[in-house]
Structure formats: C-alpha cells, structure tokens
C-alpha cells in the first residue's frame, strides 16, 4: 500500500476525475421521501437497483405512508416485491420497521446510525446511505462495486466492508464522501465491472493499480 501522502494525493485526483466523468452524483434508487428510500434500500439487498426501481412505483402507490405500511399484512406487500428476491423476509421487515418508526421514532425515519441499525433489516451500508442521502451526513457506503473499484485502485486489499469503510473514511474528505460513493458505484457498474472491466476507456486508468498490473 502507498504511504499517506501519496494516498491523499491519489484520492484527490480520483475524486476530481469522477466529478468530470459523472457531474451528477445521484443515488441510483428512485425515491421521493426518506421512508421511500429506506424501503428501497431494504429491497435492494441481493437485488439490482434497476429492479427495485421497477417495482416501487406500484408499491408506493398502494402504500402511501408509514402508517399504511405498518398496518399492512406482509403478504399484501409480497405481491409487489416478489421479483426482488427474499421477498417474504423483506416484506416482513418493511412492516416491522414501519411499526418501530411509529412506536419509537415519532413516525420519522431516524437520523443517526444507532437508531437506523435498530430497524429490522437495516444494516450499516443502508444506514450510511440514509444518513448521507437524506441528512447529508458524511459517510462511506460500501457495496460490492465500491469495494471492487477501491481495491483495484489500490486504496486497500480487504474484503471486509467495515475495514474498507474505515480506510476510506480516513482519506476521503467528509464533504465529498457521499457524492464520491455515488459516483464510484456508478463507475463500478458501467466501467469497472467485476468481469471484463472496460479498462482502456476508464478515466481512472492512469491511477489504477489493477490497470498497471494487467499492462505488465
């Protein structure tokens, strides 16, 4: 691994190149409220964001509020989200998390890590997404695309999401963190793919350890 000075210079260059390549740093999940994003993040586990975006319009049309979801039978939700996989568990989680939001948090999606992670089905990655996207709090969202791209760039050699989050938090400026994550996840989807990455057309190739390796 490179020393801290090199790493800080490198992350600055990566951030700037990604800004040029993807000016709009948007979350790929489509939502119109904190609750909708929370539900989207639960549905996105082991499922593509594109698939989630296909099923949620009808779901959010049928259930318009936290009270609607809390009163629902999970079987009612299942028919809307079946194509997302693990739909029985996800549907029950959605009902239970909405019940807890009403009973413990006054009907509002929590704005801190501990309370978000106390909700059924919500882990650290989802909590970080909610905190960054809704409440604009700094954080690092580690999904498979982010993990793969940052590994190839040479920022870490870990597969542990918590370790990756800690390493990247130390070098990514807080004000850039959420937008950086969105851009790098998009880059991982369209360019830095798991199989057959498009290295020759990658805007980051001159900074990438993986690209350097495959050229030798």
C-alpha positions in Angstrom: 0.0 0.0 0.0 1.2 3.5 -0.7 2.1 6.0 2.1 -0.4 8.5 3.4 0.9 11.4 1.3 0.6 9.5 -1.9 -2.8 8.2 -0.9 -4.2 11.6 -0.2 -2.9 13.0 -3.5 -4.3 10.0 -5.3 -7.8 10.2 -3.8 -8.0 13.9 -4.6 -7.2 13.1 -8.3 -9.8 10.2 -8.3 -12.4 12.5 -6.9 -11.8 15.2 -9.5 -11.8 12.8 -12.4 -15.0 11.2 -11.3 -16.6 14.7 -11.0 -15.7 15.3 -14.6 -17.0 12.0 -15.7 -20.2 12.0 -13.7 -21.2 15.6 -12.9 -24.5 14.5 -11.4 -23.8 12.5 -8.2 -27.2 10.9 -7.9 -28.4 8.0 -5.8 -29.5 5.2 -8.3 -32.5 4.4 -6.2 -35.6 6.5 -7.1 -37.5 7.9 -4.1 -39.5 10.9 -3.0 -39.3 10.7 0.8 -36.9 9.4 3.5 -39.3 6.4 4.1 -39.3 5.5 0.4 -35.5 5.5 0.3 -35.4 3.4 3.5 -37.7 0.8 1.9 -35.8 0.9 -1.3 -32.5 0.1 0.5 -34.1 -2.9 2.1 -35.4 -4.2 -1.2 -32.0 -3.6 -2.9 -30.3 -6.3 -0.8 -29.3 -9.1 -3.2 -31.2 -7.3 -5.9 -30.3 -4.6 -8.5 -31.3 -1.0 -8.0 -32.8 -1.2 -11.5 -35.2 -4.0 -10.4 -36.1 -2.1 -7.2 -36.9 1.0 -9.3 -39.3 -1.1 -11.4 -41.4 -2.4 -8.5 -41.5 0.6 -6.2 -43.9 2.9 -8.2 -46.8 0.5 -7.7 -45.8 -0.3 -4.2 -45.6 3.3 -3.1 -48.9 4.0 -4.9 -50.6 1.3 -2.9 -49.0 2.2 0.4 -48.5 6.0 0.8 -47.4 6.5 4.4 -45.6 4.8 7.3 -49.0 4.1 8.8 -50.1 2.3 5.7 -47.1 0.0 5.7 -47.3 -0.6 9.5 -50.9 -1.7 9.2 -50.3 -3.9 6.2 -50.1 -7.7 6.2 -46.7 -8.7 4.9 -48.5 -10.9 2.3 -50.0 -7.7 0.8 -46.5 -6.3 0.2 -45.1 -9.6 -1.1 -47.1 -9.4 -4.3 -45.5 -6.1 -5.2 -41.9 -7.0 -4.4 -41.7 -10.7 -5.3 -39.3 -10.1 -8.1 -36.7 -8.5 -5.7 -35.8 -11.8 -4.1 -36.1 -12.8 -0.5 -39.5 -11.1 -0.7 -41.1 -12.8 2.3 -38.3 -11.6 4.7 -38.1 -8.2 3.0 -41.9 -7.7 3.3 -42.0 -8.6 6.9 -39.0 -6.3 7.6 -40.8 -3.4 5.9 -43.9 -3.8 8.0 -41.9 -4.3 11.2 -39.6 -1.3 10.6 -42.6 0.9 10.0 -44.2 -0.2 13.2 -41.0 0.6 15.0 -40.6 4.0 13.3 -44.1 4.9 14.6 -43.7 3.4 18.1 -40.1 4.6 18.8 -39.3 7.5 16.5 -42.5 9.5 16.2 -43.2 8.4 12.7 -39.9 9.8 11.3 -37.0 8.0 9.8 -34.2 8.2 12.3 -31.2 10.5 11.6 -28.4 8.6 13.4 -26.6 5.3 12.8 -27.6 3.5 16.0 -31.3 4.1 15.6 -31.3 3.3 11.9 -29.5 0.0 12.5 -32.1 -0.9 15.2 -34.7 -1.1 12.4 -35.4 -4.7 11.1 -33.4 -5.5 8.0 -31.3 -2.3 8.1 -27.6 -2.7 8.3 -24.6 -0.4 8.2 -24.5 0.2 4.5 -28.2 1.1 4.3 -27.9 3.3 7.4 -24.9 5.2 5.8 -26.9 5.7 2.6 -29.8 7.2 4.5 -27.6 9.4 6.6 -25.7 10.7 3.6 -28.5 11.0 1.1 -31.3 12.3 3.3 -29.5 14.0 6.2 -26.3 14.9 4.3 -24.1 13.5 7.0 -20.6 12.3 5.9 -20.1 8.6 5.5 -18.8 5.9 3.2 -21.3 3.5 1.6 -19.5 0.2 0.9 -21.2 -2.0 -1.6 -19.7 -4.6 -4.0 -19.0 -2.0 -6.7 -17.3 0.4 -4.3 -15.3 -2.4 -2.7 -14.1 -3.7 -6.0 -13.2 -0.3 -7.5 -11.3 1.0 -4.5 -9.4 -2.3 -4.3 -8.4 -2.1 -7.9 -7.3 1.5 -7.5 -5.0 0.3 -4.6 -6.7 2.0 -1.6 -7.0 -1.3 0.3 -6.7 -5.0 -0.1 -9.5 -6.0 2.2 -12.9 -7.7 1.6 -14.3 -6.7 5.0 -16.8 -3.8 4.5 -16.1 -2.4 7.9 -12.4 -2.2 7.3 -12.9 -0.7 3.9 -15.2 1.9 5.3 -12.6 2.8 8.0 -9.8 3.0 5.5 -11.7 5.2 3.0 -13.1 7.5 5.8 -9.5 8.4 6.7 -8.7 9.6 3.2 -11.9 10.9 1.6 -12.8 14.4 2.7 -16.1 14.4 4.6 -17.7 17.0 2.3 -17.0 14.8 -0.7 -17.8 11.4 0.8 -21.5 10.7 -0.2 -21.1 12.1 -3.7 -17.8 10.2 -4.1 -19.6 7.0 -3.2 -22.4 7.5 -5.6 -20.0 8.3 -8.5 -17.7 5.4 -7.8 -20.6 2.9 -7.5 -21.9 4.2 -10.9 -18.4 3.8 -12.3 -18.2 0.3 -10.9 -21.5 -0.6 -12.7 -20.7 0.8 -16.1 -16.9 0.7 -16.4 -15.1 -1.1 -13.5 -17.2 -4.2 -13.9 -16.5 -7.4 -12.0 -16.0 -9.3 -15.3 -14.4 -7.7 -18.3 -13.8 -4.3 -16.9 -13.5 -1.6 -19.6 -10.0 -0.6 -18.5 -8.9 1.0 -21.8 -11.7 3.5 -21.7 -11.6 4.2 -17.9 -11.0 7.7 -16.8 -9.1 6.4 -13.8 -6.8 4.0 -15.6 -3.6 6.1 -15.1 -4.2 5.9 -11.3 -5.2 2.3 -11.1 -3.0 -0.5 -9.7 -5.1 -3.1 -11.5 -4.7 -1.5 -14.9 -1.0 -1.1 -14.3 -0.8 -4.8 -13.4 -2.6 -6.1 -16.5 -0.4 -4.0 -18.7 2.8 -5.8 -17.5 
